Amino acid sequence: MKKYLKTQQNQFGQRIGFFVESDAPSQAINENLVGQYVKLIHITDEISDQAASQIWEAVSTEPNAACWTYLPYSAPQSREILKDTLQNLFGFKGSTHFLIEVAGEIQGWIALLNPRLEQGVIEIGNVYFSHRMKKSKASTEVIFLFLQQCFSHGFRRVEWKCDDCNAPSKAAALRFGFQYEGLFRQDRITKGHNRNTAWFSIIDEEWPALEKIYQQWLSPDNFDAQGFQKQRLSDFNVI
């Protein structure tokens, strides 16, 4: 039986969830994270002109305008607007945002949202992987670093939520090892349109097996001289 399904009996003969002994995380992740292929830079103070120019270069050369459809904002129209929006964390209250640096250049951003520290729950969201890093080992390592840090800091559950119409995001969630949990109907209004939200999660008991899978896939031995993967993430024994 999966641990999350375990119950115990109280003094009234009722079934209740198992007792949780672990301490709640004291804060969300708020430091830079460095992997083999990517660096996540925590946005704290003013973004440098160099970083702003690099991420604007990625945004302004984005070949597929459809990448903005399911984000709650439209494509930034200037370097200055983008810089200001990033520094204001897109208006997401309580969020922790990171710039994604690949090969010395800023190529995207990502955030940890809606922390519920007392419950040990946090969400990965506001993901922008530019055309320069989509479907790359760097994008997979970004998710790995977030998951690894969240669970090592004591979080019990990491969530992934997206518009139910957003097929690429749902496919990505499953590829990254998240489990589909259901549909929140008429969850919100985004850009004037109804949004039904698909919910996914990974919980702490699943992470040790997933961590090994990520490490196997991210190993330099899994890539040929041209940087192409030899085995897909799904080729490993995903839970």
C-alpha positions as CSV (number, residue, x, y, z in Angstrom):
1,M,0.0,0.0,0.0
2,K,1.2,3.5,-0.8
3,K,2.1,5.4,2.3
4,Y,-0.3,8.3,1.5
5,L,-3.2,5.8,1.6
6,K,-2.3,4.5,5.1
7,T,-4.7,5.3,7.9
8,Q,-5.0,4.7,11.6
9,Q,-7.9,4.6,14.1
10,N,-8.7,7.3,16.6
11,Q,-10.3,6.9,20.0
12,F,-13.8,7.0,18.4
13,G,-13.1,4.1,16.1
14,Q,-12.9,6.4,13.1
15,R,-10.3,6.1,10.4
16,I,-7.9,9.1,10.1
17,G,-4.8,9.8,8.1
18,F,-1.4,8.7,9.4
19,F,0.4,10.9,11.9
20,V,3.0,13.3,10.3
21,E,6.1,13.6,12.4
22,S,8.3,15.7,10.0
23,D,8.7,19.5,10.6
24,A,7.2,21.9,8.1
25,P,9.6,23.7,5.8
26,S,10.6,27.1,7.2
27,Q,10.7,28.9,3.8
28,A,10.5,28.3,0.1
29,I,13.7,27.8,-1.9
30,N,15.4,31.2,-2.2
31,E,19.0,30.5,-3.3
32,N,20.6,30.0,-6.6
33,L,20.6,26.5,-7.9
34,V,23.4,25.1,-10.0
35,G,23.3,21.9,-12.1
36,Q,25.4,20.3,-14.8
37,Y,23.7,22.2,-17.7
38,V,21.8,25.0,-16.1
39,K,21.9,27.7,-13.4
40,L,18.8,29.0,-11.7
41,I,19.3,32.6,-10.5
42,H,16.9,33.7,-7.7
43,I,15.4,37.1,-8.6
44,T,15.9,39.3,-5.5
45,D,17.0,42.8,-6.4
46,E,17.3,44.7,-9.7
47,I,18.0,42.5,-12.7
48,S,21.2,43.5,-14.5
49,D,21.2,45.2,-17.9
50,Q,23.1,42.2,-19.3
51,A,20.6,39.7,-18.0
52,A,17.7,41.8,-19.2
53,S,19.2,42.1,-22.6
54,Q,19.8,38.3,-22.8
55,I,16.3,37.3,-21.8
56,W,14.8,40.0,-24.1
57,E,16.8,38.5,-27.0
58,A,15.2,35.1,-26.3
59,V,11.7,36.6,-26.0
60,S,11.9,38.9,-28.9
61,T,13.1,36.2,-31.3
62,E,10.5,33.6,-30.1
63,P,9.3,32.1,-33.4
64,N,6.0,30.7,-32.0
65,A,3.7,33.3,-30.6
66,A,1.4,30.5,-29.4
67,C,3.8,29.9,-26.5
68,W,2.1,32.8,-24.7
69,T,-1.5,31.5,-25.0
70,Y,-1.7,29.7,-21.7
71,L,0.3,32.1,-19.6
72,P,-1.8,34.6,-17.7
73,Y,0.0,37.5,-19.5
74,S,0.8,38.4,-23.1
75,A,4.2,38.5,-24.7
76,P,6.2,41.5,-23.3
77,Q,6.5,44.2,-25.8
78,S,9.9,45.7,-24.9
79,R,13.0,45.0,-22.9
80,E,12.0,47.6,-20.3
81,I,8.6,46.1,-19.8
82,L,10.0,42.7,-19.5
83,K,12.6,43.7,-17.0
84,D,10.0,45.6,-14.9
85,T,7.6,42.6,-15.0
86,L,10.3,40.2,-14.0
87,Q,11.4,42.4,-11.1
88,N,7.8,42.6,-9.9
89,L,7.5,38.8,-10.2
90,F,4.6,39.0,-12.6
91,G,2.4,40.1,-9.7
92,F,2.4,36.5,-8.2
93,K,2.1,37.1,-4.5
94,G,4.4,35.0,-2.3
95,S,6.2,33.6,-5.3
96,T,9.9,32.9,-5.8
97,H,11.1,33.5,-9.3
98,F,14.3,32.4,-11.0
99,L,16.0,33.3,-14.3
100,I,17.3,30.3,-16.2
101,E,20.9,30.5,-17.4
102,V,22.1,28.1,-20.0
103,A,25.6,28.2,-21.5
104,G,26.2,31.7,-19.9
105,E,22.9,33.2,-21.3
106,I,19.5,33.8,-19.7
107,Q,17.0,31.7,-21.7
108,G,13.9,31.5,-19.6
109,W,12.3,31.9,-16.2
110,I,10.3,29.7,-13.8
111,A,8.8,30.1,-10.3
112,L,7.8,28.4,-7.1
113,L,4.2,29.5,-6.4
114,N,1.6,29.3,-3.6
115,P,3.8,28.0,-0.8
116,R,1.8,26.5,2.0
117,L,4.7,26.0,4.4
118,E,2.6,24.7,7.3
119,Q,1.4,21.9,5.0
120,G,4.7,21.3,3.2
121,V,3.2,22.1,-0.2
122,I,4.4,24.2,-3.1
123,E,3.8,24.6,-6.8
124,I,6.1,24.8,-9.8
125,G,4.6,27.3,-12.3
126,N,4.9,30.4,-14.5
127,V,7.2,28.4,-16.7
128,Y,8.8,30.1,-19.7
129,F,11.3,27.9,-21.6
130,S,12.3,29.9,-24.6
131,H,12.8,28.4,-28.0
132,R,16.5,28.2,-27.2
133,M,16.0,25.6,-24.4
134,K,12.7,23.8,-25.1
135,K,13.0,20.0,-25.2
136,S,16.6,20.2,-24.0
137,K,18.5,18.5,-21.1
138,A,18.6,22.0,-19.6
139,S,14.8,22.2,-19.3
140,T,14.6,18.8,-17.7
141,E,17.4,19.7,-15.2
142,V,15.5,22.8,-14.2
143,I,12.6,20.7,-13.0
144,F,15.0,18.2,-11.4
145,L,16.8,20.9,-9.4
146,F,13.5,22.3,-8.2
147,L,12.2,18.9,-7.1
148,Q,15.4,17.9,-5.4
149,Q,15.6,21.1,-3.4
150,C,11.9,21.2,-2.5
151,F,12.0,17.6,-1.1
152,S,15.4,18.1,0.6
153,H,13.9,21.2,2.4
154,G,11.1,19.1,3.8
155,F,8.2,19.7,1.4
156,R,5.8,16.8,1.2
157,R,4.1,17.7,-2.0
158,V,5.1,19.6,-5.2
159,E,2.2,20.6,-7.5
160,W,1.9,21.3,-11.3
161,K,-1.2,23.0,-12.5
162,C,-2.1,24.1,-16.0
163,D,-5.0,25.0,-18.3
164,D,-6.7,21.7,-19.3
165,C,-6.5,22.8,-22.9
166,N,-2.7,23.1,-22.6
167,A,-1.8,19.6,-24.0
168,P,2.0,20.3,-24.1
169,S,2.1,21.3,-20.4
170,K,0.1,18.2,-19.4
171,A,2.4,16.0,-21.4
172,A,5.4,17.6,-19.8
173,A,4.0,17.1,-16.3
174,L,3.6,13.4,-17.0
175,R,7.0,13.1,-18.5
176,F,8.5,14.8,-15.4
177,G,6.9,12.2,-13.2
178,F,3.9,14.1,-11.9
179,Q,0.7,12.2,-11.3
180,Y,-2.6,13.5,-12.7
181,E,-5.1,14.1,-9.9
182,G,-8.1,15.6,-11.6
183,L,-9.8,18.6,-13.1
184,F,-10.9,21.7,-11.2
185,R,-13.8,22.9,-13.3
186,Q,-14.2,26.7,-13.9
187,D,-11.2,27.2,-11.7
188,R,-10.5,30.7,-12.9
189,I,-10.9,33.3,-15.7
190,T,-7.7,33.9,-17.7
191,K,-7.5,36.6,-20.4
192,G,-11.3,36.7,-20.4
193,H,-11.8,33.0,-21.0
194,N,-12.9,30.2,-18.7
195,R,-10.0,28.0,-17.5
196,N,-10.5,24.4,-16.3
197,T,-7.4,23.5,-14.4
198,A,-5.6,20.2,-14.5
199,W,-3.9,19.2,-11.3
200,F,-0.7,17.1,-11.0
201,S,1.6,16.3,-8.1
202,I,4.7,14.5,-6.9
203,I,4.8,13.5,-3.2
204,D,7.8,12.9,-1.0
205,E,7.4,9.1,-1.0
206,E,7.7,9.0,-4.8
207,W,10.8,11.3,-5.0
208,P,13.6,8.8,-4.1
209,A,12.8,6.6,-7.1
210,L,12.3,9.6,-9.4
211,E,15.5,11.2,-8.3
212,K,17.5,8.2,-9.4
213,I,15.7,8.2,-12.8
214,Y,16.5,11.9,-13.3
215,Q,20.1,11.3,-12.4
216,Q,20.4,8.5,-14.8
217,W,18.8,10.5,-17.7
218,L,20.9,13.6,-16.9
219,S,24.2,11.7,-16.8
220,P,26.6,12.8,-19.5
221,D,26.8,9.1,-20.5
222,N,23.2,9.3,-21.7
223,F,24.1,11.9,-24.5
224,D,26.1,11.4,-27.6
225,A,28.7,13.7,-29.0
226,Q,26.0,15.9,-30.7
227,G,24.1,16.2,-27.4
228,F,21.2,13.9,-28.4
229,Q,19.8,11.6,-25.7
230,K,20.4,7.9,-26.0
231,Q,17.5,7.0,-23.7
232,R,14.3,9.0,-23.1
233,L,13.3,9.8,-19.6
234,S,10.3,7.5,-20.1
235,D,12.7,4.6,-20.9
236,F,13.7,4.4,-17.3
237,N,11.4,2.9,-14.7
238,V,9.2,5.8,-13.9
239,I,6.8,5.1,-11.1
